[in-house]
Amino acid sequence: MYNAYKYVANTNTINNTHNMEMTKQKKQGGMITMPFIFANEICEKLAVVGFGTNMLSYLTSELHLPLTQAANTLTNFGGTSAMTPLLGAFIADSFAGRFWTITLASIVYQIGMISLTLSAVLPNLRPPPCKDGEACEEADSGQLAVLYVSLLLKALGSGGIRPCVVSFGADQFDEKEATATWKFFNWYYFCMGASILVANTVIVYIQDNIGWGWGLGIPTVAMFLSVVAFVAGYRLYRKLDPAGSPFTRLLQVAHAAFRKRNVRVSEHTVLYENTEMDAPISIGGKLLHTQNMKFLDKAAVVTEEDNLKAPNAWRLSTVHRVEELKSLIRMGPIWAAGILLITAAAQQNTFSLQQAKSMDRHITKGFQIPAASMSVFTQLSMLATIVFYDRLFVPLTRRLTGLERGVSFLTRMAVGFLISLLATFAAGFIEIRRKHAAAAAGLTERPRDVIPMSALLLTPQYCLHGIAEAFMSIGHLEFFYDQAPESMRSTATALFWLSISAGSYTSTLLVTVVHRVTDWLPDSNLNRGKLEYFYWLITLLQLINLIYYLICAKYYTLKPLQLHHDDDARDQDGVELTGA
């Protein structure tokens, strides 16, 4: 075993290539690209949400599918859509790059939208309208095939867009432009929230009152405009080249560490670095060695069997590649903490919706808020919080902390967790008041009657969820991008969407278990249940989760990145003498 030096391959050619790459990138990217990316995001979200929000009504009222079949169809579509970002991230990080992955995925999604819109317009692609006194004719196998192909294309398209677009936007700023990066995440989420707000109101209204041809056609046109807007900025974008399969590199590190499991690593053991090998995956800077997870360091220990001139990546890994794997492992506990916030927020579309349906939703004598539109308060509070955070909170906290972004993304996430806990805690007391109002009016056994209590009293729990999302979800997204190795940022962003999927599935599991073992969640009469206990159970789980998160955040090791312009550790021969 070699214990006398730390090997670094370093040549003038490598440095010249790196300098040319950095010079090229400085001419591209920056704030000038934001209008194109934000225009793409606004149109794309308008299409995605405008399509998805009201699809249950489309499947039951237009295709005449039974409720259970329609619900299962959308559930399967949602599950598939939640998994495809991993595939899209793999393609982007491995060989296609983020720009072309987004472009091609958007075209695939566009084809799915066109197919679905045609099925709503052309009589042959949907069953005939129901006739009075006769059973509705369900969609036949051919018509269902058009539906399923459309949904599959949309799932594949969203899998390429979701993990890449936010990473691509942040890529327009280099490692030295941290202020611009966190501002991008705030305004990216603002644009996304504004689009969702329009989709949940205007598009849904068109679908319900004008027709599904227009209701699906407008999102389809919006998707087309998103592709045009994105491609129009091609010459301005900073486009990072893909660096090969990140999953292969992770497996190589794990394999090399296992092969050398009997090798002893001490503070005097030297570890292998190869600048030429790591050049494509360390354009922004190299990852420095950390002291945790030392068993992985064995992958970078040089033994007599290793050929330094032509190293076998399955037997010998560089420090940078070992630290890539360490970074992803360290991110795992923080990723897991975000699941319960999604679980809590998911109740807005289930039990909070049922609460709203039972209450007086009139704003004036002639107008009442649809129960499903109560989520507007969540979106409005989220948008207002983002503006407050960017314009007031950051400048004020910057004076106290000295941090350019005001507070770290770990602190921002902690605030979001706390506010989400308060949201479910308050929801329990509001439910008690709702049931008391039902009892006072003699409506406990009449679940379909409207309780003489304004649904606006639910506004606090909706608004608190929106504020929590502005803090935690944006902080979570920023965390994934900032702490992921630069060659794996699409993959890491896919984890953000995977946490949303996991939170939704956790909600389903929690509701199922509570329904089976308690009488808190009755099937037909919410007035006879104990929904407040369910809310407080989620509050307790969130409290435990908050404590867990604070412990994880306290001991979390930030990604140790050394920017290239700060690289002063090498001697004139390109050899480092530091040990493990």
C-alpha positions as CSV (number, residue, x, y, z in Angstrom):
1,M,0.0,0.0,0.0
2,Y,1.2,3.5,-0.8
3,N,1.2,5.7,2.3
4,A,3.8,8.3,1.4
5,Y,2.0,10.6,-1.0
6,K,-1.3,11.8,-2.4
7,Y,-1.4,11.4,-6.2
8,V,-2.8,14.2,-8.3
9,A,-2.8,14.1,-12.1
10,N,-2.5,17.7,-13.3
11,T,-1.5,19.0,-16.7
12,N,-1.4,22.4,-18.5
13,T,-3.9,20.9,-21.0
14,I,-6.4,20.3,-18.3
15,N,-6.0,23.8,-16.9
16,N,-6.3,25.4,-20.3
17,T,-9.5,23.3,-21.0
18,H,-11.0,24.3,-17.7
19,N,-10.2,28.0,-18.3
20,M,-11.8,27.9,-21.7
21,E,-14.9,26.3,-20.3
22,M,-15.2,28.9,-17.5
23,T,-14.7,31.8,-20.0
24,K,-17.4,30.4,-22.3
25,Q,-19.8,30.0,-19.4
26,K,-19.2,33.6,-18.1
27,K,-20.5,34.8,-21.5
28,Q,-23.8,32.9,-20.9
29,G,-26.3,32.6,-18.2
30,G,-27.2,35.2,-15.6
31,M,-30.4,37.2,-15.1
32,I,-30.9,37.7,-18.8
33,T,-32.1,34.1,-19.1
34,M,-34.7,34.4,-16.4
35,P,-37.6,35.8,-18.5
36,F,-37.3,32.7,-20.8
37,I,-37.2,30.2,-17.9
38,F,-39.9,31.9,-15.9
39,A,-42.2,32.1,-19.0
40,N,-41.6,28.4,-19.6
41,E,-42.5,27.7,-15.9
42,I,-45.6,29.8,-15.9
43,C,-47.0,28.3,-19.1
44,E,-46.0,24.7,-18.2
45,K,-47.6,24.9,-14.7
46,L,-50.7,26.4,-16.2
47,A,-50.9,23.4,-18.5
48,V,-50.0,20.7,-15.9
49,V,-52.3,22.0,-13.1
50,G,-55.0,23.1,-15.5
51,F,-55.1,19.5,-16.7
52,G,-54.8,17.7,-13.4
53,T,-57.0,19.7,-11.0
54,N,-60.4,18.7,-12.5
55,M,-59.5,15.4,-14.3
56,L,-61.7,13.3,-12.0
57,S,-64.8,15.3,-13.3
58,Y,-63.6,14.7,-16.9
59,L,-63.3,11.0,-16.5
60,T,-66.6,10.6,-14.7
61,S,-68.7,13.1,-16.6
62,E,-67.3,12.9,-20.1
63,L,-65.9,9.3,-20.4
64,H,-68.5,8.0,-17.9
65,L,-66.1,5.9,-15.9
66,P,-67.2,4.6,-12.6
67,L,-65.9,6.7,-9.7
68,T,-63.5,4.0,-8.4
69,Q,-62.1,3.3,-11.8
70,A,-61.6,7.0,-12.4
71,A,-59.9,7.4,-9.0
72,N,-57.6,4.4,-9.6
73,T,-56.7,5.7,-13.1
74,L,-55.6,9.1,-11.6
75,T,-53.8,7.4,-8.7
76,N,-51.9,5.1,-11.1
77,F,-51.1,8.2,-13.2
78,G,-49.9,10.1,-10.2
79,G,-47.8,7.2,-9.0
80,T,-46.1,6.8,-12.4
81,S,-45.6,10.6,-12.7
82,A,-43.9,10.5,-9.2
83,M,-41.4,7.9,-10.3
84,T,-40.5,9.2,-13.8
85,P,-38.4,12.2,-12.5
86,L,-35.8,9.7,-11.4
87,L,-35.6,8.5,-15.0
88,G,-35.5,12.0,-16.4
89,A,-32.8,13.0,-14.0
90,F,-30.7,10.0,-14.9
91,I,-31.0,10.9,-18.6
92,A,-30.1,14.6,-18.0
93,D,-27.1,13.9,-15.7
94,S,-25.8,11.0,-17.8
95,F,-25.8,12.0,-21.4
96,A,-28.5,14.4,-22.7
97,G,-28.0,17.4,-20.5
98,R,-30.7,19.4,-18.8
99,F,-31.6,21.7,-21.7
100,W,-32.3,18.9,-24.2
101,T,-34.0,16.8,-21.6
102,I,-36.4,19.6,-20.8
103,T,-37.0,20.4,-24.5
104,L,-37.6,16.8,-25.6
105,A,-39.7,16.0,-22.5
106,S,-41.8,19.1,-23.1
107,I,-42.5,17.9,-26.7
108,V,-43.5,14.5,-25.4
109,Y,-45.8,16.2,-22.8
110,Q,-47.2,18.4,-25.6
111,I,-48.1,15.3,-27.7
112,G,-50.0,13.8,-24.7
113,M,-51.9,17.1,-24.2
114,I,-52.9,17.3,-27.9
115,S,-54.0,13.6,-27.8
116,L,-56.2,14.2,-24.7
117,T,-57.6,17.5,-26.1
118,L,-58.6,15.7,-29.3
119,S,-60.4,13.0,-27.3
120,A,-62.5,15.8,-25.7
121,V,-63.3,17.4,-29.0
122,L,-63.7,14.6,-31.5
123,P,-67.0,12.6,-30.9
124,N,-65.4,9.3,-32.0
125,L,-62.9,9.5,-29.2
126,R,-65.4,9.7,-26.4
127,P,-68.7,8.0,-25.6
128,P,-72.0,9.7,-26.5
129,P,-73.7,12.0,-24.0
130,C,-76.0,10.5,-21.4
131,K,-79.6,10.3,-22.3
132,D,-82.4,10.9,-19.8
133,G,-83.7,7.7,-18.3
134,E,-80.9,5.5,-19.8
135,A,-77.6,4.3,-18.4
136,C,-74.6,6.2,-19.6
137,E,-72.4,4.4,-22.1
138,E,-68.9,4.0,-20.8
139,A,-65.8,4.7,-22.9
140,D,-64.9,1.6,-25.0
141,S,-61.4,0.0,-25.1
142,G,-60.2,2.1,-28.0
143,Q,-61.3,5.3,-26.3
144,L,-59.6,4.2,-23.1
145,A,-56.5,3.4,-25.0
146,V,-56.3,7.0,-26.2
147,L,-56.7,8.1,-22.6
148,Y,-54.0,5.8,-21.2
149,V,-51.5,6.6,-24.0
150,S,-52.1,10.3,-23.3
151,L,-51.6,9.9,-19.6
152,L,-48.4,7.8,-20.2
153,L,-46.9,10.5,-22.5
154,K,-47.7,13.2,-19.9
155,A,-46.1,11.1,-17.1
156,L,-43.0,10.6,-19.2
157,G,-42.9,14.3,-20.2
158,S,-43.3,15.5,-16.6
159,G,-40.5,13.1,-15.6
160,G,-38.1,15.0,-17.8
161,I,-39.3,18.5,-16.9
162,R,-39.7,18.4,-13.1
163,P,-36.2,17.4,-12.0
164,C,-34.4,19.5,-14.6
165,V,-36.1,22.9,-15.0
166,V,-35.3,24.2,-11.5
167,S,-31.7,22.9,-11.7
168,F,-31.3,24.4,-15.1
169,G,-32.5,27.7,-13.9
170,A,-30.1,27.7,-11.0
171,D,-27.3,26.6,-13.3
172,Q,-27.4,30.0,-14.9
173,F,-25.5,31.3,-11.9
174,D,-22.1,29.9,-10.9
175,E,-20.9,28.9,-7.5
176,K,-19.9,32.5,-6.7
177,E,-23.3,33.9,-7.3
178,A,-25.1,32.6,-4.2
179,T,-27.3,35.6,-3.8
180,A,-28.7,35.3,-7.3
181,T,-29.3,31.6,-6.8
182,W,-31.5,31.8,-3.7
183,K,-33.4,34.7,-5.2
184,F,-34.0,32.5,-8.2
185,F,-35.5,29.7,-6.0
186,N,-37.9,32.3,-4.4
187,W,-39.1,33.7,-7.7
188,Y,-39.3,30.4,-9.4
189,Y,-41.6,29.2,-6.7
190,F,-43.6,32.4,-6.9
191,C,-44.2,32.0,-10.6
192,M,-45.2,28.4,-10.0
193,G,-47.6,29.4,-7.3
194,A,-49.2,32.1,-9.4
195,S,-49.7,29.7,-12.3
196,I,-51.3,27.2,-10.0
197,L,-53.6,29.9,-8.6
198,V,-54.8,30.8,-12.1
199,A,-55.2,27.2,-13.1
200,N,-57.3,26.3,-10.0
201,T,-59.7,29.2,-10.7
202,V,-59.8,30.4,-14.3
203,I,-59.1,27.0,-16.0
204,V,-61.4,25.0,-13.7
205,Y,-64.2,27.6,-14.3
206,I,-63.8,27.2,-18.1
207,Q,-63.9,23.4,-17.8
208,D,-67.0,23.4,-15.7
209,N,-68.9,26.2,-17.4
210,I,-67.7,26.5,-21.0
211,G,-66.6,23.0,-22.1
212,W,-63.8,20.6,-22.0
213,G,-62.6,21.4,-25.5
214,W,-61.7,24.9,-24.3
215,G,-60.8,23.7,-20.8
216,L,-58.1,21.3,-22.1
217,G,-57.3,23.3,-25.3
218,I,-56.1,26.3,-23.3
219,P,-53.6,24.3,-21.2
220,T,-52.4,22.6,-24.5
221,V,-51.7,26.0,-26.1
222,A,-50.0,27.1,-22.8
223,M,-47.7,24.0,-23.0
224,F,-46.8,24.9,-26.6
225,L,-46.0,28.5,-25.6
226,S,-43.8,27.1,-22.8
227,V,-41.7,25.1,-25.3
228,V,-41.4,28.1,-27.6
229,A,-40.4,30.4,-24.7
230,F,-37.8,28.0,-23.4
231,V,-36.2,27.2,-26.8
232,A,-36.1,30.9,-27.7
233,G,-33.4,31.5,-25.0
234,Y,-31.1,28.8,-26.4
235,R,-28.1,31.0,-27.2
236,L,-28.3,32.8,-23.8
237,Y,-28.3,29.7,-21.6
238,R,-25.3,28.4,-19.6
239,K,-25.5,24.7,-20.5
240,L,-23.4,22.3,-18.4
241,D,-22.3,19.2,-20.2
242,P,-23.5,15.9,-18.8
243,A,-20.7,14.0,-17.0
244,G,-21.8,10.3,-17.4
245,S,-24.0,8.2,-15.3
246,P,-23.9,9.4,-11.7
247,F,-25.3,6.1,-10.5
248,T,-22.5,4.2,-12.1
249,R,-19.9,6.4,-10.3
250,L,-21.7,5.8,-7.0
251,L,-21.7,2.0,-7.6
252,Q,-18.0,2.2,-8.4
253,V,-17.2,3.9,-5.1
254,A,-19.2,1.4,-3.2
255,H,-17.7,-1.5,-5.0
256,A,-14.1,-0.2,-4.5
257,A,-14.7,0.4,-0.8
258,F,-16.1,-3.1,-0.4
259,R,-13.2,-4.7,-2.2
260,K,-10.8,-2.8,0.1
261,R,-12.8,-3.4,3.2
262,N,-9.8,-5.0,5.0
263,V,-7.5,-2.0,4.2
264,R,-6.8,0.1,7.3
265,V,-7.3,3.9,7.1
266,S,-5.6,6.2,9.5
267,E,-4.8,9.9,9.6
268,H,-1.5,9.2,7.9
269,T,-3.1,7.2,5.0
270,V,-3.0,9.2,1.7
271,L,-5.9,9.2,-0.7
272,Y,-6.0,9.3,-4.5
273,E,-7.0,12.3,-6.6
274,N,-6.9,12.6,-10.4
275,T,-7.7,16.1,-11.8
276,E,-8.0,14.8,-15.4
277,M,-10.5,12.1,-14.4
278,D,-12.7,14.4,-12.3
279,A,-12.5,17.4,-14.7
280,P,-16.0,16.8,-16.3
281,I,-17.7,16.5,-12.9
282,S,-15.9,19.3,-11.0
283,I,-16.2,22.4,-13.3
284,G,-17.5,24.6,-10.4
285,G,-15.0,23.2,-7.9
286,K,-13.7,20.1,-6.2
287,L,-15.1,18.3,-3.2
288,L,-12.7,18.2,-0.2
289,H,-12.2,15.2,2.0
290,T,-14.4,14.9,5.1
291,Q,-13.8,12.9,8.2
292,N,-17.2,11.1,8.5
293,M,-18.1,7.7,6.8
294,K,-14.4,6.7,6.8
295,F,-15.3,3.2,5.5
296,L,-15.9,4.9,2.1
297,D,-12.5,6.4,2.1
298,K,-11.1,3.0,1.5
299,A,-12.2,3.3,-2.1
300,A,-9.6,6.1,-2.6
301,V,-6.7,4.3,-0.9
302,V,-3.9,3.4,-3.4
303,T,-2.7,-0.2,-3.2
304,E,0.0,-2.1,-5.0
305,E,-2.6,-3.6,-7.3
306,D,-3.8,-0.2,-8.6
307,N,-2.5,1.2,-11.9
308,L,-2.2,5.0,-11.4
309,K,-1.6,5.7,-15.1
310,A,-4.8,3.9,-16.2
311,P,-6.8,3.4,-13.0
312,N,-9.8,1.0,-12.9
313,A,-12.7,3.0,-11.5
314,W,-14.2,-0.1,-10.0
315,R,-11.1,-0.6,-7.9
316,L,-9.9,2.9,-7.2
317,S,-11.9,6.1,-6.8
318,T,-10.9,9.7,-6.4
319,V,-11.6,11.7,-3.2
320,H,-14.1,13.8,-5.2
321,R,-16.1,10.8,-6.2
322,V,-16.1,9.4,-2.7
323,E,-17.3,12.7,-1.4
324,E,-20.1,12.7,-4.0
325,L,-21.5,9.5,-2.4
326,K,-21.0,10.9,1.1
327,S,-22.9,14.0,0.1
328,L,-25.9,12.1,-1.1
329,I,-25.9,9.9,2.0
330,R,-25.7,12.9,4.3
331,M,-28.7,14.4,2.5
332,G,-30.9,11.4,3.2
333,P,-32.1,12.3,6.8
334,I,-32.9,15.8,5.7
335,W,-34.9,14.5,2.7
336,A,-36.9,12.2,5.0
337,A,-37.8,15.0,7.3
338,G,-39.8,16.7,4.5
339,I,-42.2,13.8,4.1
340,L,-44.5,14.6,7.0
341,L,-45.0,18.3,5.9
342,I,-46.4,17.0,2.7
343,T,-48.6,14.5,4.7
344,A,-50.0,17.4,6.7
345,A,-50.6,19.6,3.7
346,A,-52.4,16.8,1.9
347,Q,-55.3,17.1,4.3
348,Q,-56.3,20.3,2.6
349,N,-57.6,18.3,-0.4
350,T,-59.4,15.7,1.8
351,F,-60.7,16.5,5.2
352,S,-60.3,20.3,5.1
353,L,-62.3,20.1,1.8
354,Q,-65.0,18.1,3.6
355,Q,-65.1,20.6,6.4
356,A,-65.6,23.4,3.8
357,K,-68.4,21.6,2.1
358,S,-70.4,21.4,5.3
359,M,-70.0,25.1,6.1
360,D,-71.5,28.3,4.8
361,R,-69.3,29.4,1.9
362,H,-71.2,32.5,0.8
363,I,-69.2,35.7,0.4
364,T,-72.3,37.6,-0.7
365,K,-76.0,36.5,-1.0
366,G,-75.4,35.6,-4.7
367,F,-71.9,34.1,-4.6
368,Q,-70.3,31.3,-2.6
369,I,-66.8,29.9,-2.8
370,P,-66.6,26.4,-4.2
371,A,-65.1,24.1,-1.6
372,A,-62.3,23.1,-3.9
373,S,-61.3,26.8,-4.3
374,M,-60.5,27.2,-0.6
375,S,-57.0,26.2,-1.5
376,V,-56.8,29.7,-3.1
377,F,-56.0,31.0,0.4
378,T,-53.0,28.6,0.6
379,Q,-51.7,29.9,-2.7
380,L,-52.3,33.5,-1.8
381,S,-50.6,33.2,1.6
382,M,-47.6,31.4,0.0
383,L,-47.2,34.1,-2.7
384,A,-47.4,36.9,-0.1
385,T,-44.9,35.1,2.1
386,I,-42.4,34.8,-0.7
387,V,-42.6,38.5,-1.4
388,F,-42.3,39.3,2.3
389,Y,-39.3,36.9,2.6
390,D,-37.4,38.4,-0.3
391,R,-38.2,42.0,0.3
392,L,-38.3,42.3,4.1
393,F,-37.3,39.2,6.0
394,V,-33.9,38.7,4.2
395,P,-32.7,42.4,4.5
396,L,-33.7,42.4,8.2
397,T,-32.1,39.1,9.2
398,R,-29.0,39.8,7.1
399,R,-28.1,42.6,9.5
400,L,-28.3,40.1,12.4
401,T,-26.7,37.0,10.9
402,G,-24.3,38.5,8.4
403,L,-25.5,35.9,5.9
404,E,-26.2,37.1,2.4
405,R,-29.4,35.0,2.2
406,G,-30.5,36.1,5.7
407,V,-30.7,32.7,7.2
408,S,-29.4,29.3,6.0
409,F,-31.7,27.0,4.1
410,L,-31.6,24.6,7.1
411,T,-33.0,27.4,9.4
412,R,-35.6,28.3,6.8
413,M,-36.8,24.7,6.7
414,A,-37.0,24.6,10.5
415,V,-39.3,27.6,10.5
416,G,-41.5,25.9,7.9
417,F,-41.8,22.8,10.0
418,L,-42.8,24.8,13.0
419,I,-45.5,26.7,11.1
420,S,-46.9,23.5,9.6
421,L,-47.2,22.1,13.1
422,L,-49.2,25.2,14.1
423,A,-51.5,24.7,11.1
424,T,-52.7,21.2,12.1
425,F,-52.8,22.2,15.7
426,A,-55.1,25.1,14.9
427,A,-57.2,22.9,12.5
428,G,-58.2,20.7,15.5
429,F,-59.7,23.6,17.4
430,I,-61.5,24.9,14.4
431,E,-63.0,21.4,13.9
432,I,-64.3,21.4,17.5
433,R,-66.0,24.7,16.9
434,R,-67.5,23.4,13.7
435,K,-69.0,20.4,15.4
436,H,-70.3,22.6,18.3
437,A,-72.1,24.8,15.7
438,A,-73.6,21.7,14.1
439,A,-74.8,20.4,17.4
440,A,-76.3,23.8,18.4
441,A,-78.2,23.9,15.1
442,G,-79.4,20.3,15.5
443,L,-77.5,19.1,12.4
444,T,-75.2,16.5,14.0
445,E,-77.2,13.7,12.3
446,R,-77.8,15.7,9.0
447,P,-74.3,15.7,7.4
448,R,-75.6,17.1,4.0
449,D,-77.1,20.2,5.6
450,V,-75.1,23.4,5.7
451,I,-73.9,24.4,9.2
452,P,-74.6,28.0,10.0
453,M,-70.9,28.8,10.4
454,S,-68.7,30.7,7.8
455,A,-66.2,28.6,6.0
456,L,-63.9,31.6,6.2
457,L,-63.0,30.4,9.7
458,L,-61.0,27.7,7.9
459,T,-58.8,30.4,6.4
460,P,-56.2,30.3,9.2
461,Q,-55.3,26.7,8.6
462,Y,-55.1,27.1,4.9
463,C,-53.0,30.3,5.2
464,L,-50.6,28.7,7.7
465,H,-50.0,25.8,5.3
466,G,-49.2,28.3,2.6
467,I,-46.7,30.1,4.8
468,A,-45.2,26.8,5.8
469,E,-44.7,25.9,2.2
470,A,-43.0,29.2,1.4
471,F,-40.5,28.5,4.1
472,M,-40.0,24.8,4.0
473,S,-40.6,23.7,0.4
474,I,-38.4,26.4,-1.1
475,G,-35.7,25.8,1.5
476,H,-35.9,22.1,0.8
477,L,-35.5,22.7,-2.9
478,E,-32.6,25.0,-2.3
479,F,-31.0,22.5,0.0
480,F,-31.1,19.7,-2.6
481,Y,-29.6,21.9,-5.3
482,D,-26.9,23.5,-3.1
483,Q,-25.8,20.3,-1.4
484,A,-25.9,17.9,-4.3
485,P,-22.7,17.3,-6.2
486,E,-22.8,19.5,-9.3
487,S,-23.0,16.4,-11.7
488,M,-26.0,15.1,-9.8
489,R,-28.2,18.1,-9.4
490,S,-31.0,16.8,-11.6
491,T,-31.0,13.6,-9.6
492,A,-31.0,15.5,-6.3
493,T,-33.9,17.7,-7.5
494,A,-35.8,14.6,-8.4
495,L,-35.6,13.7,-4.7
496,F,-37.6,16.8,-3.9
497,W,-40.5,15.5,-6.1
498,L,-40.0,12.0,-4.6
499,S,-40.5,13.4,-1.1
500,I,-43.8,14.9,-2.3
501,S,-44.9,11.5,-3.6
502,A,-43.8,9.8,-0.3
503,G,-45.7,12.4,1.7
504,S,-48.9,11.7,-0.3
505,Y,-48.5,7.9,0.1
506,T,-47.8,8.4,3.9
507,S,-51.1,10.4,4.1
508,T,-53.0,7.5,2.5
509,L,-51.4,5.0,4.8
510,L,-52.1,7.1,7.9
511,V,-55.7,7.7,7.0
512,T,-56.2,4.0,6.3
513,V,-54.7,2.9,9.6
514,V,-56.6,5.5,11.7
515,H,-59.9,4.7,9.9
516,R,-59.5,1.0,10.7
517,V,-58.5,1.2,14.4
518,T,-60.5,4.3,15.5
519,D,-63.9,6.0,15.0
520,W,-62.2,9.3,14.3
521,L,-62.9,9.3,10.5
522,P,-66.4,8.1,9.7
523,D,-67.3,7.4,6.1
524,S,-70.5,9.4,5.8
525,N,-71.0,11.8,8.7
526,L,-68.1,14.0,9.7
527,N,-70.2,15.5,12.4
528,R,-70.1,12.2,14.3
529,G,-66.3,11.8,14.0
530,K,-63.3,13.1,15.9
531,L,-61.4,14.7,13.1
532,E,-59.7,17.0,15.7
533,Y,-58.0,14.0,17.1
534,F,-56.6,13.1,13.7
535,Y,-55.3,16.6,13.2
536,W,-53.6,16.5,16.6
537,L,-52.1,13.1,15.8
538,I,-50.5,14.7,12.8
539,T,-49.4,17.6,15.0
540,L,-47.7,15.2,17.4
541,L,-46.0,13.4,14.5
542,Q,-44.8,16.7,13.2
543,L,-43.5,17.7,16.7
544,I,-41.5,14.5,16.8
545,N,-40.4,15.1,13.2
546,L,-39.3,18.7,14.1
547,I,-37.1,17.4,17.0
548,Y,-35.7,14.7,14.6
549,Y,-34.9,17.4,12.0
550,L,-33.2,19.8,14.5
551,I,-30.9,16.9,15.5
552,C,-30.2,16.1,11.9
553,A,-29.5,19.8,11.0
554,K,-27.3,20.3,14.1
555,Y,-25.0,17.4,13.0
556,Y,-25.3,18.0,9.3
557,T,-22.0,18.5,7.4
558,L,-22.2,21.1,4.6
559,K,-20.8,20.1,1.3
560,P,-17.0,20.8,1.4
561,L,-16.5,22.6,-1.9
562,Q,-13.3,24.3,-2.9
563,L,-13.7,26.7,-5.9
564,H,-11.1,26.5,-8.6
565,H,-9.9,30.0,-8.1
566,D,-9.3,29.2,-4.4
567,D,-7.2,26.2,-5.3
568,D,-4.0,27.1,-3.6
569,A,-3.2,23.7,-1.9
570,R,-1.1,22.2,-4.7
571,D,2.6,22.6,-5.1
572,Q,4.4,23.4,-8.4
573,D,4.3,19.7,-9.4
574,G,0.6,19.4,-8.9
575,V,1.0,17.0,-5.9
576,E,-0.8,17.4,-2.6
577,L,0.8,16.0,0.5
578,T,-2.2,16.1,2.9
579,G,-3.4,12.8,4.3
580,A,-6.7,11.2,5.1
